[in-house]
Amino acid sequence: MSQQILGARRPTVPVPPNAAAARASKAIAPAAHTPALEEDGSKDRQFVTALARGLDILRAFHAGDGMLGNQEIAARTGLPKPTVARLTHTLTELGYLIYMRRFRKYELGPSVLALGYASLANMDVRHVARGPMQQMAQALNCSVALGGRDRHSMIWLESHRGPSAVGVTFDVGSRMPIASTAMGRAYLAVLPEPEKSRLLDSIRRRWRDDWTKTKAGIDKAEKEIAERGFCLSWADWVPELCGVGAPLRSPDGETFFGFGVSAPIYQVSRERLEQEWGPRLVRLAREVRNGLAGRASTPNGHRPAGRS
């Protein structure tokens, strides 16, 4: 569970056996890790570089990786190996990493798990969204997910599947690209400035070769969100998958999430996505937002934790 919360999870995409399956497998591979210093910069006088590097070490671990050595961590983070060695030693002393002497490698420790569970347990949005998401998954026999942003990715915070739904196998902690998925584009559509411009600029630098196509998809989704509240993705990320996405803004306007519904393109028509799944996802997002507003108005209400 700890690795799923912090690392990239490779979801399973059942598709008809053909050459396209190989393309899907490549598309769902975790993207290269982006160090905090590259995205956030170090010009901020309050930015603590040592802390950022330590967190980059933890983020280097992906679900399914198993153990990593200092050399592998250095390659993933772009940090010098001596720096990595000092940081992994410190994180081991604090319980965030476990050193496996036999293999001279590290794995995530219990302290990471405690942080992940504490974060999930304190997210009101998960508790409010769970019932409506279950109902939609059952009614449409589809996969429904709620995600929050982590840099260039959307991380799954809650997910539900219909009784015989096929498609992406969602797990809490699964990570998928923000710029090419319906959920991620829906999130981007409502992200305020100047954060949105900074994020798009970071995405542009990272996906320079595909930026024209990527930006066109983002712009199209933003227009769709403005017109009807949801955006459509048809084989934009994985050739075998389609889906719709809708944004969720917390009642206080400070926190943003994305909802996504997906299925193989051979299972659902574009017309059904636009006329049934999309409008229903918009209603789900509205119901969850109203539920969060109700909880916030109670004496013991909690803020819907997430990344703003």
Secondary structure, DSSP 8 states (H G I E B T S, - for coil): -HHHHHS---------SSTHHHHHHHHTS------HHHHH-S-STT--HHHHHHHHHHHT--TT---B-HHHHHHHH---HHHHHHHHHHHHHTTSEEEETTTTEEEE-HHHHHHHHHHHHTBHHHHHHHHHHHHHHHHHT-EEEEEEEETTEEEEEEEEE-TT--S----TT-EEESSSSHHHHHHHHH--TTHHHHHHHHHHHHTGGGHHHHHHHHHHHHHHHHHHS-EEEESSSSTTEEEEEEEEE-TTSS-EEEEEEEEETTTS-HHHIIIIIHHHHHHHHHHHHHHHHHHHTSTT---B-S--
